[in-house]
Amino acid sequence: MINEGKIMEEWFAKRRKSKVLEIADRQMTLAIDTVIELEKSIKAASKGDKIKAKASFERLSLVEHEIDELRRTVFEELTRGSLHSKDREDIMHLVKRLDEMADHVKDASRAVILLLDAKVVEELWDQFAKTAKDLVACATTLRNAIEKLGTDPPRAMKLAQEIDEIEGRVDEKYLKSKALLLKYANEMDAATILLLKDLIEEMEHVADACDDTADYVRILTVTREAA
């Protein structure tokens, strides 16, 4: 009876872990949606299309709220299960990072909206659009990595490594954006420069959060291979 009880406990723990990872996968899908909307918002802003830029921000805000709800659901599931404390900790870190990434996306999008009525040189908008494209690639790769956790851990590990490379490209664009900000500083007022700086920083934070999440994917990959 003791052995049977232990087997049942392990079975429930595995099912709980799979369910939590399914929710995390849904959270990741929504996180990608926020990054895509950020890219759309930046492209619209660069063309002076305020209506489309604001519509993207509104959609992004709704999705970000759902991500918050999913995070709470994951935490509730973790408290009900019999997972090992290390598994609980790693999964909690995973969903927290996804939530933080979405928060940075929303903050970046807020900066875009505030810049709609400001004078921003075209080269800066073009640079932001390139960075946003990399962020979409980063988030999409992360989602694929999370998806492969349950079926192909080695592939999940490889995708996590690819995220490092994408994050490196974002870092390069971050420096380029800062250089452009200095280049055109005399052509824009102080308030606009501060908002542009916020946008540059938040986009960098999105990439960092994505890369940090990939670190936990690596950890979960190792634990699932050992299971």
Secondary structure, 3 states (H helix, E strand, C coil): CHHHHHHHHHHHHHHHHHHHHHHHHHHHHHHHHHHHHHHHHHHHHHCCCHHHHHHHHHHHHHHHHHHHHHHHHHHHHHHHCCCCHHHHHHHHHHHHHHHHHHHHHHHHHHHHHHCCCCCCCHHHHHHHHHHHHHHHHHHHHHHHHHHHCCCCHHHHHHHHHHHHHHHHHHHHHHHHHHHHHHHCHHHCCHHHHHHHHHHHHHHHHHHHHHHHHHHHHHHHHHHHHHC
